[in-house]
Amino acid sequence: RGRAVRSFWNGLVPFTMLVAPGFFLIAAEPDLGTAGVYAVVAVSIFFMAGANLLYLGAIAAGVLASAWLMITATSYQLARIQTFLDPFRDPLGSGYNTIQALLALGLGGLTGLGLGESRQKFLYLPAPSTDFIFAIIGEEWGLVGTLTVVALFVVIAFQGYRIAIHAPDTFSGLVACGITTWLVVQACINMMVVTALLPVTGIPLPFISAGGSALTINLAAVGILLSISRETTQ
């Protein structure tokens, strides 16, 4: 839509009509984690297309308000928020996952216990190969291993957005932006959950968490990015 994307009727309204149904359907499952990733990816594409910052602020406020209403209306999601604020109030119940993940990171220290030497993955930490794989990396490879994983996702973000900026056409640039944001936001949420910076949610760590279907889609997304990069102007 070119510059028309900054307007209300040619920008905000069509965007909202396209994105809102998907967001509410995913959130109604309920799966606020995936709905949040969906919203951030959509807004990042809208931003790169040249959207009005005032409209972006309104969208962000609407998403946060909707998320808060859904959280307060669902008991288990509200419990997750309460556990996030104080996981040690119920260390053997709702706070167990968070505490065990932090314990795994603490046991790893600077250089870790060694590959395959994790203790937490043996029935202590739930979902050690999927949602909490980052904690096991920290236990086996230490701070060095976790920082390496963070650095690799920083590289993906840098190269992905570079491809988006230098894409040969607007459509390719928006696709590259969406793919990069999708991968990076998933990684950020997963690592922040493990380090107790976000409430527990079932977002996997791209390329690392176990799961064939997720890995297949992630690799296909990177393939699209590489295809766009072949045509970049710089």
Secondary structure, 3 states (H helix, E strand, C coil): CHHHHHCHHHHHHHHHHHHHHHHHHHHCCCCHHHHHHHHHHHHHHHHHCCCCHHHHHHHHHHHHHHHHHHHHHCHHHHHHHHHHHCHHHCCCCCCHHHHHHHHHHHHHCCCCCCCCCCCCCCCCCCCCCCCCHHHHHHHHHHHHHHHHHHHHHHHHHHHHHHHHHCCCCHHHHHHHHHHHHHHHHHHHHHHHHHCCCCCCCCCCCCCCCCCHHHHHHHHHHHHHHHHHHCCCCC
